């Protein structure tokens, strides 16, 4: 995993917002990306288990893929549930390097 501390913190904040159902924060921080509130709520409801914050060691489970053109990276982050621990739910994120600062956004929420 090759992500810096600021990105780690932002990923943790995004997961915390998902756990709390804080869609206002997700929208405010422009984390929805290709998704929207309805899609996220639908996927989580369909899955049926209760999201929880992951253990600190979850960072070791993150997969990153750098774009060959240097414009950013794709990041797959497993999610945890109360019922399962590490679950089959994964959020796919994209980090795009913009002129002022990198921009993180969700690209998919899926069941593996």
N, C-alpha and C positions, 0 to 999 in steps of 0.2 A: 504494500500500500504506500503510495507516494503522494500524500496530501499534507499540507501544512496545518499548523495549529489553528489558524483562523478558519480554515475550511472545516476542520473537525468540529469546532464550536458551532459553526453555522448548521452543519448536518445534525448535531445534537439538538439545536434549537428547533429545527424543522421537525424532527421526530417528536420532540416534546409538544409542539403545536398539534401534530397529528393525534398524539395520545389524548390531549386535552380537548380535541375537537375545536381548536382555536382557528377557525377558517378566516377570521378577520386578519389575524397575524400572517397567515399564509398568503393571503391576497395582498396585504400591505407590503410584504417583503418580496412580492413577485415570484414566489416559489411555485405557483401553479404551473407555469410554463405551458406545455401542451395540454394539460389537464384542466379541470374546473371542479368547483366544490361538489357538484352533483355526481360527477364521475368518482371522485374520491369517496364520498359518502356511500355510494352504491357498492363499490368494490369492498369497502370495509364491512358494510352490512351483509353483503353476500358471503363474505368469509365467515362471519358470525362469531368470531372470538374477540376477546377484549385486548386491545393494544396496551402494552406497558412499555416503560422505558427499558432499553436494553442494558445489560451489564457493561461496565467500563471496557471489558475485553472485546466488545462487539466491533471495535475499530479494526481488529485483526481479520474480521470476516468480510470487510468491504473489498470489492474488486474494482480496480480502476483501469481504464483503457485510454491512453493518450491519443489524440487525433494526430495523424501523420503530418498535417499541415501546421501544427502548433497552435491552432485556434482554441483548444480546450481539451476537455476529457469527458468521457462517459464514466459514471460511477454507479455500481449496483450495491444497494444497502439492504441487508436482510432486516426484517422487523421481528420483534418479540411479542408474544401474547401471554396472557396470564395462564391460559390453559395448556400451552405447548412449550413455553420458553421460546427458543429460536423457531420461527414458524416458516411456512412455505410462502409467506408474503414477502415481496421484495419491492422496494421503490428504486426506480432507475432515475438517476439524476444526470444533469448535464452542467458542466462548469465551462462557461465561455469567457475567454479573456477579453474583456472590454478595455477601452482606453483608460477609464478612471479606476475601475476595480473589477475583479472577476464577478460574474453573475451566475448564481446557482438557481436551477429550476428543475422541477420534476418533468420527466418525459413519459413515465409509465408507472403504474401500480399494478403488479400482477402476482398471480399465484403460480409458483414454479412447480 
